[in-house]
Amino acid sequence: MDVAEAVPELVQTTRLMEGFTFRRIRTRGAEINVATAGEGPPLLLIHGNPLTLVSWHKVAPSLARDFSVVAIDMRGYGDSSKPDGGEDHSGYSFRAIGEDAFEVMDALGHETFAVAGHDRGARVGFRMCLDRPERITRYAALDIVPTHHVLNNITLGWARESYHWFFMAQKAPFPENLLGADLDYYMRYKLNKKGVGLEIFTPEAMDEYIRCATREQIHAVCEDYRATITVDLDMDTADYGTRKIACPTLVIWGTNSHCGRHFKPVEAWSEWADDLVGLPVPTGHYPAEHRPDLIYAAFYRFFRGERVT
């Protein structure tokens, strides 16, 4: 069965995050930029790097017909605040970012909710599922395999495409100074994935990503990557083989992304989730902007508890 069968048509919009209301919600560690719309079961959307919450703009308005959609800028990204990461960078760990998300959902009155994340946001969702399984009803990850698997299965091919994992993790301010020399060039280079190009991004979305690519954001992103190879990996190593994701899990990856080319996603995720569905899609690393029709259809079915094939 085609994943798009019997799914409502995708909403066609001309504005970023059409129909969403924006606000800032203070957490214990940050001020988070939040966009909300819709009614129904709550669904949290968490973006990746080097993006912001508007990376969901092609699917979020459609999802808001059936769900109470909450999209956030992670701390350090977009219009959220950019607190200090601390000496061990734990202020930008996936746990810290996940705690922001839990507090945002608390403020909005959502005790339990579903989570969808892309890239870094999917890693935040992963940690949220392990830390507070009683609060997450369903979890979808776009175009990643778990951090522990990535860092314990590095290949030459993946390393060539994912140089930034270790470059951005270098001691401050080395990567910040180099990237800050021409942020517009860096953003266009970073988003221009092999075999895909920049055409998948609307001009409005690209302008927004470049607007948010300040030196302050770049520092926060580097702190994110510094935390990944230290405190985040330590957490995952401690949990490996002892804890699993308790809720139904959907893993989607682009067949023309570094994830699809260099990993076996279902095999990698099966170490962490028993109730698991894998779905390859013909995209690069940014599926929600490349093929929003497929991502919306998969999300619509999965978060309604229907079969995804």
C-alpha positions as MATLAB code, in Angstrom:
seq = 'MDVAEAVPELVQTTRLMEGFTFRRIRTRGAEINVATAGEGPPLLLIHGNPLTLVSWHKVAPSLARDFSVVAIDMRGYGDSSKPDGGEDHSGYSFRAIGEDAFEVMDALGHETFAVAGHDRGARVGFRMCLDRPERITRYAALDIVPTHHVLNNITLGWARESYHWFFMAQKAPFPENLLGADLDYYMRYKLNKKGVGLEIFTPEAMDEYIRCATREQIHAVCEDYRATITVDLDMDTADYGTRKIACPTLVIWGTNSHCGRHFKPVEAWSEWADDLVGLPVPTGHYPAEHRPDLIYAAFYRFFRGERVT';
ca = [
       0.000    0.000    0.000;
       1.307    3.455   -0.887;
       1.992    5.471    2.270;
       0.032    8.417    0.820;
      -3.216    6.486    0.159;
      -6.325    7.609    2.054;
      -4.449   10.534    3.604;
      -5.869   14.084    3.372;
      -4.192   16.355    0.854;
      -1.213   18.379    1.966;
      -2.078   21.963    2.841;
      -0.517   24.346    0.335;
       0.710   27.492    2.077;
       2.476   30.667    1.031;
       3.794   31.659    4.479;
       6.192   29.953    6.834;
       4.239   28.106    9.565;
       0.892   29.303    8.219;
      -1.744   29.505   10.953;
       0.681   29.132   13.875;
       0.861   31.399   16.909;
       4.300   32.267   18.263;
       5.309   32.852   21.868;
       8.322   32.539   24.149;
       8.187   30.166   27.092;
      10.727   30.412   29.889;
      12.209   27.156   31.176;
      14.655   26.683   34.027;
      17.552   26.981   31.605;
      16.415   29.017   28.610;
      13.704   30.969   26.843;
      12.230   28.873   24.063;
      10.608   30.159   20.886;
       7.422   28.137   20.387;
       4.883   27.901   17.563;
       1.491   26.267   18.187;
      -1.588   25.441   16.133;
      -4.410   22.926   15.898;
      -6.456   20.747   18.199;
      -6.273   17.076   19.051;
      -3.585   14.830   20.508;
      -0.424   16.837   21.243;
       2.518   16.430   18.870;
       5.908   18.035   19.502;
       8.168   18.792   16.509;
      11.911   19.314   17.070;
      14.134   20.545   14.233;
      17.724   19.736   13.340;
      20.975   21.589   12.590;
      21.451   24.192   11.117;
      17.712   24.770   10.964;
      14.910   26.234   13.073;
      11.307   25.296   13.738;
      10.316   26.624   10.312;
      11.887   23.501    8.811;
       8.467   21.931    9.498;
       6.594   24.590    7.514;
       5.621   22.259    4.662;
       4.011   19.638    6.920;
       3.021   21.391   10.158;
      -0.131   23.167    8.877;
      -1.469   19.854    7.562;
      -0.700   18.088   10.836;
      -2.504   20.847   12.730;
      -5.811   19.690   11.232;
      -5.639   16.569   13.419;
      -3.149   17.335   16.192;
      -2.223   20.046   18.680;
       1.117   20.794   17.064;
       3.937   22.372   19.059;
       7.141   23.294   17.226;
      10.129   24.670   19.114;
      13.455   26.289   18.387;
      15.911   24.294   20.468;
      17.964   26.300   22.936;
      20.845   27.901   21.055;
      18.966   27.864   17.740;
      16.673   30.285   15.953;
      14.920   32.776   18.198;
      15.394   30.800   21.413;
      17.928   32.044   23.941;
      21.511   30.879   23.874;
      22.614   30.128   27.435;
      26.124   29.182   28.472;
      26.923   25.525   27.950;
      29.110   25.169   31.024;
      32.611   23.769   31.305;
      31.461   20.275   30.335;
      29.062   21.582   27.635;
      26.153   19.804   29.334;
      24.008   22.901   28.898;
      23.656   21.741   25.288;
      23.276   18.031   25.925;
      20.268   16.297   24.422;
      19.014   15.844   27.985;
      19.143   19.591   28.686;
      17.378   20.406   25.421;
      14.836   17.682   26.172;
      14.169   19.190   29.597;
      13.336   22.473   27.848;
      10.870   20.570   25.686;
       9.236   18.874   28.663;
       8.835   22.228   30.398;
       7.336   23.808   27.274;
       4.795   21.006   27.054;
       4.069   21.404   30.780;
       3.387   25.106   30.246;
       0.984   24.253   27.423;
      -0.858   21.681   29.548;
       0.347   18.534   27.765;
       1.287   15.845   30.288;
       1.804   13.147   27.652;
       2.509   13.706   23.982;
       4.058   12.351   20.796;
       7.429   13.539   19.487;
       8.856   13.843   15.997;
      12.414   15.001   15.503;
      14.780   15.540   12.621;
      18.555   15.288   12.857;
      19.627   16.827   16.208;
      15.977   17.103   17.197;
      15.552   13.360   16.724;
      18.487   12.810   19.093;
      16.747   15.028   21.632;
      13.586   12.953   21.183;
      15.585    9.767   21.693;
      16.908   11.003   25.019;
      13.444   12.186   26.065;
      12.064    8.702   25.404;
      14.722    7.118   27.610;
      14.608    9.700   30.393;
      10.825   10.003   30.803;
       9.147    7.122   28.982;
       5.876    7.669   30.822;
       5.389   10.977   29.018;
       6.073   10.011   25.390;
       3.256    8.209   23.567;
       4.890    7.807   20.151;
       8.237    8.774   18.664;
       9.342    9.403   15.075;
      12.948   10.021   14.033;
      13.881   11.571   10.698;
      17.174   10.592    9.082;
      19.384    9.519   11.960;
      20.620    6.405   13.657;
      21.280    6.565   17.412;
      24.331    8.526   18.535;
      25.920    5.537   20.261;
      25.715    3.537   17.028;
      27.127    6.396   14.946;
      30.150    6.960   17.152;
      30.920    3.255   17.517;
      30.574    2.478   13.803;
      32.451    5.258   12.026;
      33.338    4.569    8.411;
      35.381    6.578    5.936;
      32.320    7.312    3.819;
      30.296    8.662    6.734;
      33.252   10.673    8.051;
      33.750   12.390    4.691;
      30.138   13.574    4.693;
      29.896   14.327    8.412;
      33.127   16.221    9.007;
      31.238   18.818   11.054;
      30.626   16.391   13.937;
      34.275   16.613   14.945;
      35.213   19.997   13.481;
      32.468   21.789   15.407;
      33.391   19.868   18.560;
      36.891   21.353   18.610;
      37.829   23.702   21.440;
      36.271   27.157   21.316;
      36.681   29.515   19.587;
      38.467   27.680   16.761;
      35.448   26.454   14.753;
      33.392   29.517   15.696;
      35.996   31.889   14.285;
      36.418   29.979   11.040;
      32.699   29.533   10.403;
      31.925   33.097   11.454;
      34.162   34.505    8.734;
      31.410   33.951    6.139;
      28.195   32.628    7.649;
      26.149   33.013    4.464;
      28.624   30.848    2.552;
      28.754   28.297    5.346;
      24.977   27.928    5.563;
      24.540   27.440    1.832;
      27.406   24.947    1.739;
      26.071   23.037    4.739;
      22.536   22.754    3.360;
      23.635   21.844   -0.177;
      23.678   18.069    0.195;
      25.183   15.752   -2.402;
      22.777   14.822   -5.180;
      19.986   17.044   -3.816;
      20.963   20.718   -3.938;
      19.292   23.766   -2.446;
      16.178   23.677   -4.610;
      14.223   21.774   -1.951;
      14.262   24.853    0.312;
      11.874   27.712   -0.339;
      13.505   31.165   -0.583;
      11.617   32.184    2.549;
      12.942   29.231    4.551;
      16.493   29.758    3.324;
      16.321   33.441    4.273;
      15.143   32.438    7.755;
      17.949   29.932    8.256;
      20.531   32.490    7.171;
      18.959   35.204    9.368;
      19.328   32.952   12.400;
      22.909   31.926   11.605;
      24.517   34.421   13.947;
      27.855   34.020   15.679;
      25.895   33.334   18.873;
      23.993   30.496   17.222;
      27.159   29.042   15.735;
      28.740   28.945   19.190;
      25.657   27.197   20.586;
      25.720   24.663   17.752;
      29.380   23.950   18.467;
      28.491   23.442   22.126;
      25.806   20.987   20.960;
      28.431   18.955   19.084;
      30.917   19.179   21.955;
      28.278   17.733   24.252;
      27.484   14.989   21.746;
      30.906   13.360   21.798;
      31.260   13.700   25.581;
      28.302   13.823   27.979;
      25.721   12.579   25.442;
      27.842    9.615   24.455;
      28.472    8.844   28.127;
      24.704    8.770   28.785;
      24.042    6.525   25.812;
      26.895    4.197   26.732;
      25.493    3.834   30.245;
      22.042    3.016   28.816;
      23.194    0.734   26.009;
      21.898   -2.779   26.521;
      19.932   -1.845   29.636;
      17.239    0.597   28.499;
      15.033    0.775   25.429;
      12.428    3.098   23.996;
       9.104    1.969   25.413;
       6.699    3.568   22.926;
       5.986    2.779   19.254;
       8.831    4.146   17.131;
       8.895    5.204   13.480;
      12.257    5.654   11.774;
      12.339    7.405    8.391;
      15.521    7.904    6.402;
      16.466    9.300    3.039;
      17.881    6.744    0.652;
      20.143    9.491   -0.736;
      21.303   10.807    2.631;
      24.427   10.019    4.635;
      22.153    7.996    6.928;
      20.816    5.876    4.081;
      24.162    5.465    2.364;
      26.315    4.551    5.352;
      24.080    2.801    7.876;
      21.445    0.099    8.142;
      18.865    2.161   10.044;
      16.473   -0.593   11.114;
      19.321   -2.747   12.360;
      20.824    0.178   14.281;
      17.500    1.206   15.818;
      16.534   -2.342   16.770;
      19.177   -2.172   19.506;
      17.083    0.546   21.154;
      13.457   -0.102   20.189;
      11.339   -3.239   19.966;
       8.116   -1.673   18.612;
       9.793   -0.357   15.485;
       8.759    0.559   11.941;
      11.322    1.612    9.325;
      10.472    3.630    6.226;
      12.991    4.612    3.522;
      12.008    7.600    1.388;
      13.611    8.906   -1.850;
      15.168   12.027   -0.341;
      18.371   13.447    1.008;
      18.934   14.567    4.588;
      15.978   16.974    4.786;
      12.931   14.788    4.094;
      10.275   17.167    5.460;
      11.354   19.864    3.004;
      12.320   17.542    0.148;
       9.203   15.332    0.091;
       6.668   16.792    2.525;
       3.928   14.688    0.935;
       5.608   11.469    2.084;
       6.539   12.751    5.527;
       3.093   14.179    6.212;
       1.443   10.937    5.109;
       3.708    8.823    7.308;
       3.233   11.105   10.309;
      -0.523   11.274    9.776;
      -0.821    7.491    9.853;
       1.715    6.810   12.576;
       0.554    9.410   15.078;
      -3.065    8.315   14.587;
      -2.013    4.752   15.442;
      -2.463    3.482   11.887;
      -0.153    1.198    9.964;
       2.729    2.796    8.085;
       4.080    0.827    5.126;
];
